[in-house]
Amino acid sequence: MNTKTGLYYTSVTVGEPPLVVNLVVDVRGPALWFQCEETGYNSTTYTPILCGSHGCKQAKDECSTCYGTYGPSCRNNTCIEYIETQSTYNSVSASLVKDNVILSYTSPSAYVAPKLSARLPLACMSALEVVAGLPSGSQGILGLGNGSTSFGFVNGLVSSYKIPFKVALCLPSKPGKNHSGLVYIGGGPYLLPPSRKDVSGLLVSTPLVPIPETREHGEDNYYIDVKSIQVNGETLSFNHNLLTFNKTSHHGGTKINNLTPYTLIHLQSSC
């Protein structure tokens, strides 16, 4: 965890030659994206997601025309996606590509977690402002969102390896480089080094609840089941029904957002 921003980050290895990129973890983010030019990303194993392809049609995105330096983030006839930046909340275009991503997978029989080279969709950006507002040294975001878009990082793993659509975060209990957590995709076993034992029964957890109705409308959010909010033992007075998603009106519910360090309450109002 970054002590100045309270954001959680991880490192991911992509492409060939292998490039290590530092990414902020975002449970609502739609994709794995990073600033390609500044990181020196020039992989020999990447392939663009072309306009008119099945993947681009699923993403319902536009096509790019390159006027800059030719490369992964600037190529004609490539499908592009608009992603909101963390600092300005403006949408910036990103070229969609596929490349090899090195991940560890859980194996109870192995003392050291085996490595897996997964071919997954990535969003490649050239604009420098995309990393503004992120912790120093971060080059993008690892989006773990619940959306149904074909370029989603979790969706790519789920469809390629036929694993359950499950995301779990084991967050570090203390900030600093000496304390780390883990991101699990696809369910257990939830193994923690160095013991390599499944510790799911020992952890205090809060279930992330995907709501199909919101996923069908392109939302990437996860929800948590909240009945009330207490401060210093006193229950806050407001309409607690707003904490539960209303399947008729498609309003309400309690979204989890690890990029915001405080709780936001949208109170119902009438004009």
Protein Blocks (a to p, Z undefined) as FASTA:
>chain_A
ZZklopacddddedjddddddddddfkbcbdcddfklnopacfkbccddehiaklmmnop
acdddfbdcdfklcghiacdddddfklopacdddddddddddddddfkbmbdcddddddd
ddddfbfklmgoiaehiabdcdfbfbfbfkbmklmmmmmnopacdddddddfbgcjkbcc
dddehiaaddddfklpafklmpccddddddfklmmnopabdcdddfbdceehiacdddfk
lmpccfklopgjjdddfkbcbdcddddddZZ
